[in-house]
């Protein structure tokens, strides 16, 4: 029988490593962006093509952001997507909230 208190595996070494933690944190942020865009689109019931046309970008741009293939979204594209789906973006600095939006 293995003593669970003393049991140590390669798996534990990997998940405890700095490299793994850094990679996980980076990919988690990328996944969050993708999930946010998918959720906004589902809530607004808008297709990739309709959203792309609405904000004047190629459908491939939206698809890459949704799939996580593109993780360096331009702020203007991100704000356009959020606003096209009926959302708003705010940044809180101390007690002040700053509304980020596209000038139309």
Long-range contacts (C-beta under 8 A, 24 or more apart in sequence): 29-71, 30-68, 30-71, 31-68, 33-65, 33-68, 33-71, 33-73, 33-78, 34-65, 34-66, 34-67, 34-68, 37-62, 37-65, 37-66, 37-81, 38-66, 40-81, 40-82, 40-85, 40-87, 41-66, 41-85, 43-85, 43-86, 44-84, 44-85, 44-86, 46-84, 46-85, 51-81, 51-84, 51-85, 54-84, 55-80, 55-81, 55-84, 75-100, 76-102
